[in-house]
């Protein structure tokens, strides 16, 4: 006699089910993707989609079980799916009540490099014109500590911020002093090429646990070509600075970003190999932004989205192959997206948020006292478009800036859940609104999505990552690891 | 550049104007569309660059019609799940700081 009753005995008397909210889109010629309100997904065939909506699903099928377990359907009046979905959604949205974590201080616009794609820097010895003053720094810190966020990160940018290291020291000391009362989780980052790093700077970084975010574009020839210095030694200085910084601060205190120029496009393996050679655990493959000098020098136009996607996909293939051969290495943009696809966590990446991350995930205090909604916003202003200039730290209050129509209108008008096409897009839970990009290209906060390169780029990446996961269980295991880091 | 035009007819009892407009929006990078109501018919006038071959045009027309079916299905789902969507949202914001206090 069997220990268990037959399967039919466990079937509910009523085999009907109710739909939970979900969206769908064509995934490829054979299948559709469906996503629910928190971004869980399934790939199904068209007949199954029709059967699902018209209550014709076989309740003993595997698909029925998958749809129930991923909360696309529920039994009539069943409560737990509602509670689970609400809990996951609340987790995803929780950072909204604790807005503005990242505060960027542009301490100087001066720089020792003259990169042709750089959006903002100036080759100038004139300190008074391009350096932030102590008064501006104090007022900016007043603003920083008004943020309700329990975690505050202050990032120093430039130009080359180390050219105004005295002000960095002043801001770090002042912020730490204020934080003895405020009690926030306070962290500092310096974004530097490392070309000017020295023992005095590293001692200060060690003492105050300051992290270093640096730039590496690839092997020596490529890096030096992208990042020219008068002495043509940018890569050499980078490697020496990296070694010194790691010795003093610890290996994991230094991260690197790369920029893709047209020279990089057929060198993705060499770029990744250089990151590996120098001991990095991953790379952030990112395209040029359509701002500042990148447009003036026509660098931005040197390759289109499709060409960049080829570069990205080849790089990702190579990274997956490396992992299969036992080399632990990840691609950071994919990891951010996979976190959105595979977990209930929201990584808080400014470009992929809705409401947009401008002002509420990051804000910029410029060297001249102006306050911008994001790093890209100040770059746009350098091109003459001051749409995202929110005010001046010397004359405007916290309320004037954070409640300004300029910020609130951009947030409201770009919200993906009410934007044409985005509101019904199955990939919306993974995407973001990026009003600054769309304003730069289309001159409005939304742009028309069928014409948007931002939309094309991200949709292609979402589809590519899901295709890779669905076609290979080892890749899915690898991606789960990246998503849960 | 010269243009080609074609008109598609839809029965108003089967599809809403909104459904067809939403589908047309997704093709905004490929053609422009004007709408006209004629008794129970919705007329959708499509204008496209003449460089498209006949086969490309037929493919575009087929894709547009498929998209209209998808939009129709989306509206069914959206309407049917509206109450439960609001239930999930109210449960999400219950007792959080994001809920506005009256």
Interface residues (C-beta under 8 A of the other chain):
Chain A: X18 X19 X20 X21 X22 X23 X24 X25 X26 X37 X49 X50 X53 X82 X83 X85 X86 X89 X90 X93 X96 X97 X420 X421 X424 X448 X450 X451
Chain B: X22 X25 X26 X27 X28 X29 X30 X66 X70 X73 X74 X76 X77 X78 X80 X81 X84 X85 X87 X88 X89 X91 X92 X93 X94 X96 X97 X98
